[in-house]
Amino acid sequence: MGNLMIFAKRRMTKSITLEELACMIKECNYVVALTGSGTSAESNIPSFRGANSSIWSKYDPKIYGTIWGFWKSPEKIWEVIRDISSDYEIELNPGHIALSTLESLGYLKAVITQNIDGLHEESGNSKVIPLHGSVFEARCCTCRETIQLNKIMLQKTSHFMHQLPPECPCGGIFKPNVVLFGEVIPKALLKQAQKEIANCDLLLVLGTSSSVSTATNLCYYAHRKKKKIVEVNISKTYITNRLSDYHVAAKFSELVTISEILTGGKATQSGVATQSGEASQIGEAAQIGEGAQIGKASQSGKTKQRVNTAQGYAANR
């Protein structure tokens, strides 16, 4: 799509509070969220950008994160996924629960995400558009078969990760079904994202600096369609005073305030408000000892598919 920001005229983005955003959402019929790595940072997943805490401060992106690096050393990207899956205590954060609640209340209709961790699916969001793919899928480079993975299969101790890159029963090697640097986002996913934005009356831009052309161009698309754009980010971003109408200086996890205002109680993963002092995160991601790593999809059909795939793969091995 190219970066379309050069065509965006300067405009003033108004600062608002979470309470004001809650009132705004209450008046909307179709809210869509566009999320980036900031939404996962509070779930203990290191960012792919930033300073010393970023993934690429440890792993050279030219080797571990590009399609050319994959073809040269296909085991490298699997090492990144394996290490993150095994070494970080990854779990849902209150922001994920808040988005699930907003969907159950009928406001949020879709989540467009640049993340590959599956946490939005795990929290209960039913329509998630993963622009950059998912670590819970792998595709054979030879026979093109796509298999579903689960958290256990991504750990260092799993049979699937015993030999890298993992091999398909056909003799080929598996590539994580994610978009690496140098690859393009599938057109079908972009069209689906644009369709959701065209239908919405409010676009929430959450946890993304919008410095990546994908996010920027989708925001520009929303701007052209005269959609209301609200950023929720602790800092101003690339689209502030360019494309966004409003900016809320808050962390992703603070979205729970909005769901509490709209429900009169506490947000829960099931999307039901509770009047008690503590939020009940039903089915919250387990700790590392129980195999909780990069988030898995919690929808029953996907869960069954992954279990069956894992069993079938083990049998073929």
C-alpha positions in Angstrom: 0.0 0.0 0.0 2.9 2.3 0.6 3.0 5.0 3.3 0.2 7.5 2.7 1.0 9.8 5.6 2.6 12.3 3.1 -1.0 13.1 1.9 -2.4 13.7 5.4 -2.8 17.3 6.3 -1.8 18.6 9.8 -4.6 18.6 12.3 -4.9 19.0 16.0 -5.6 15.9 18.1 -7.7 16.7 21.2 -6.7 15.1 24.5 -9.5 13.4 26.4 -9.9 11.2 29.4 -10.9 7.5 29.7 -14.2 8.7 31.2 -14.8 10.8 28.1 -13.9 7.9 25.9 -16.4 5.7 27.7 -19.2 8.2 27.0 -18.1 8.3 23.4 -18.2 4.5 23.0 -21.6 4.5 24.7 -22.9 6.5 21.7 -21.4 4.2 19.1 -22.9 1.2 17.3 -19.8 -0.2 15.7 -16.4 0.0 17.3 -13.3 -1.5 15.8 -9.9 -1.8 17.6 -6.5 -1.7 15.9 -3.9 -3.1 18.2 -0.1 -3.2 18.2 2.7 -4.6 20.4 2.0 -2.2 23.2 -1.1 -4.3 24.1 1.1 -7.4 24.6 3.9 -5.6 26.4 1.9 -5.6 29.6 1.5 -9.3 29.2 5.2 -9.8 29.5 5.9 -10.2 25.8 9.0 -8.1 24.9 8.5 -5.6 22.2 9.9 -6.0 18.7 10.8 -2.3 18.8 12.3 0.1 21.3 15.4 0.2 23.4 17.2 -2.5 25.3 14.1 -4.5 26.2 13.2 -5.2 22.6 13.5 -8.6 20.9 15.8 -7.2 18.3 18.3 -6.0 21.0 19.0 -9.7 21.6 18.3 -11.2 18.2 19.6 -9.6 15.0 16.5 -8.9 12.9 18.4 -9.4 9.7 19.1 -13.0 10.8 16.0 -13.9 12.9 13.2 -11.7 11.5 13.4 -11.5 7.7 12.3 -13.9 5.0 15.8 -13.9 3.6 17.2 -14.8 7.0 14.7 -17.7 7.2 15.8 -19.2 3.9 19.4 -18.9 5.0 19.0 -20.2 8.6 15.4 -21.4 9.0 15.9 -22.5 12.5 16.6 -19.0 13.8 13.0 -17.7 13.8 11.9 -20.9 15.6 14.6 -20.2 18.2 13.0 -16.8 18.9 9.5 -18.3 19.3 10.8 -21.1 21.4 12.7 -18.8 23.8 9.8 -16.4 24.3 7.4 -19.2 24.8 9.6 -20.9 27.4 11.3 -18.0 29.2 8.5 -15.4 29.7 5.5 -15.6 32.0 2.9 -14.5 29.5 -0.7 -13.9 30.5 -3.7 -11.8 29.7 -3.7 -8.3 31.0 -6.7 -6.2 32.1 -6.8 -4.5 28.6 -7.6 -7.8 26.9 -10.4 -8.4 29.4 -11.7 -5.0 28.8 -11.9 -5.6 25.0 -13.7 -8.9 25.6 -16.2 -7.0 27.8 -16.7 -4.3 25.2 -17.6 -7.0 22.7 -20.0 -8.8 25.0 -21.7 -5.4 25.6 -22.2 -5.1 21.9 -19.9 -2.2 21.2 -16.8 -3.8 19.8 -17.3 -5.7 16.6 -13.8 -6.6 15.5 -10.1 -6.5 16.5 -7.5 -5.9 13.9 -4.1 -6.8 15.3 -0.5 -6.6 14.3 0.3 -9.1 17.1 1.0 -12.8 16.5 0.5 -14.0 20.1 -3.2 -15.0 20.1 -4.0 -13.1 23.3 -7.1 -11.4 21.8 -8.5 -14.8 20.8 -7.7 -16.2 24.3 -9.5 -13.4 26.0 -12.7 -14.2 24.2 -12.8 -11.8 21.2 -14.6 -13.6 18.4 -13.6 -11.6 15.4 -9.9 -11.1 15.3 -8.0 -10.2 12.1 -4.3 -11.2 12.6 -2.6 -9.1 9.9 0.8 -10.6 10.7 -0.3 -14.1 11.2 -0.1 -16.4 14.3 2.7 -18.3 16.0 0.0 -21.0 16.5 0.1 -22.0 12.9 3.0 -23.4 10.8 3.1 -24.1 7.1 5.2 -26.6 5.3 7.5 -25.0 2.7 7.2 -28.1 0.5 3.6 -29.5 0.6 2.1 -26.2 1.9 0.1 -28.0 4.6 -0.9 -25.7 7.4 -1.0 -27.2 10.9 -2.3 -25.7 14.2 0.0 -25.5 17.2 -0.5 -25.1 20.9 1.4 -23.7 23.8 3.0 -27.0 24.8 4.3 -27.6 21.3 6.2 -24.3 21.4 8.1 -25.0 24.5 11.8 -26.0 24.6 10.9 -29.4 26.0 8.4 -30.3 23.3 8.9 -33.0 20.7 7.9 -30.5 18.0 10.8 -28.1 19.0 13.3 -30.9 19.6 14.8 -30.4 16.1 14.8 -27.0 14.5 13.4 -26.2 12.0 10.5 -28.6 12.7 10.0 -31.1 9.9 6.8 -32.0 8.1 6.0 -35.7 7.6 6.5 -35.0 3.9 10.1 -34.3 4.5 9.8 -30.5 4.1 10.4 -27.9 6.8 7.8 -25.8 8.7 7.8 -22.0 8.6 5.8 -20.1 11.3 2.7 -18.8 9.6 3.7 -15.2 10.4 4.6 -12.3 8.2 8.4 -11.7 8.4 10.2 -8.6 7.2 10.3 -8.8 3.4 6.9 -10.5 3.2 3.6 -8.9 2.3 0.4 -9.1 4.3 -2.2 -11.3 2.6 -4.6 -9.2 0.5 -7.6 -11.0 1.9 -6.7 -9.9 5.5 -6.2 -6.3 4.4 -9.5 -6.3 2.6 -11.2 -7.7 5.7 -9.6 -5.1 7.9 -10.7 -2.3 5.5 -14.2 -3.7 5.4 -14.4 -3.5 9.2 -13.1 0.0 9.3 -15.6 1.1 6.6 -18.4 -0.3 8.7 -17.3 1.3 12.0 -18.2 4.6 13.5 -15.2 4.6 15.9 -11.7 3.2 15.4 -9.7 2.6 18.6 -5.9 2.6 18.0 -4.4 0.8 20.9 -0.8 0.1 21.9 0.7 1.0 18.5 3.1 3.8 17.6 1.6 3.6 14.1 5.2 3.9 12.7 4.6 0.7 10.7 3.1 1.4 7.4 0.3 -1.2 7.9 -1.1 0.6 10.9 -0.6 4.0 9.4 -2.3 3.2 6.2 -5.3 1.7 7.9 -5.6 4.8 10.0 -5.3 6.9 6.8 -8.0 4.7 5.3 -10.3 5.4 8.3 -9.5 9.1 8.0 -10.5 9.1 4.3 -13.7 7.4 5.3 -14.3 10.1 7.8 -14.3 7.7 10.8 -13.6 8.9 14.3 -10.1 7.9 15.4 -9.2 7.6 19.0 -5.6 6.7 20.2 -5.0 5.1 23.6 -1.3 5.3 24.2 0.9 6.5 27.0 2.7 8.7 24.5 1.8 10.6 21.4 2.3 8.7 18.2 3.0 9.1 14.5 -0.7 9.8 13.8 -1.1 12.3 16.6 -1.9 15.7 15.1 -2.1 14.1 11.7 -4.9 11.5 11.5 -6.3 10.9 15.0 -9.2 13.0 16.4 -8.6 12.2 20.0 -5.8 10.9 22.2 -6.0 9.3 25.6 -2.8 9.2 27.5 -3.1 5.8 29.1 -1.8 2.3 29.1 -3.7 -0.5 27.3 -4.5 -2.1 30.7 -6.3 1.0 31.8 -9.0 0.3 29.3 -10.6 -1.7 32.2 -11.8 1.7 33.5 -14.0 2.1 30.4 -15.5 -1.4 30.8 -16.2 -0.8 34.4 -17.9 2.5 33.6 -20.1 0.9 31.0 -21.0 -2.1 33.1 -21.2 -0.4 36.5 -18.9 -3.1 37.9 -15.7 -5.0 37.1 -14.8 -6.4 33.7 -14.4 -10.1 33.4 -13.0 -12.3 30.7 -16.5 -13.8 30.2 -17.7 -10.3 29.5 -20.1 -10.2 32.5 -19.8 -7.4 35.1 -19.4 -8.3 38.7 -20.1 -5.9 41.6 -17.3 -7.4 43.8 -14.1 -5.6 44.4 -11.9 -7.9 42.3 -12.3 -8.7 38.6 -12.9 -12.4 37.9 -10.7 -13.4 35.0 -12.3 -16.7 34.1 -9.9 -19.0 32.4 -7.0 -16.6 32.9 -3.8 -17.8 31.2 -1.8 -20.2 33.4 1.7 -19.6 34.6 4.8 -20.9 32.9 4.8 -24.1 34.9 1.5 -25.0 33.4 2.6 -24.2 29.8 1.4 -20.7 29.5 3.4 -19.0 26.8 2.6 -16.9 23.8 -1.3 -16.8 24.0 -3.4 -19.5 22.4 -6.9 -19.1 20.8 -9.5 -20.1 23.3 -12.4 -20.7 20.9 -13.6 -24.3 21.3 -13.3 -25.2 17.6 -9.7 -23.9 17.4 -8.8 -25.6 20.6 -10.1 -29.0 19.4 -8.4 -28.5 16.1 -5.0 -27.8 17.7 -5.3 -30.8 20.0 -6.2 -33.1 17.1 -3.3 -31.6 15.0 -0.8 -32.1 17.8 -1.9 -35.7 18.3 -1.8 -36.4 14.6 1.6 -34.8 14.2 3.0 -36.8 17.1 1.7 -40.0 15.5 3.3 -39.2 12.2 6.6 -38.5 13.8 
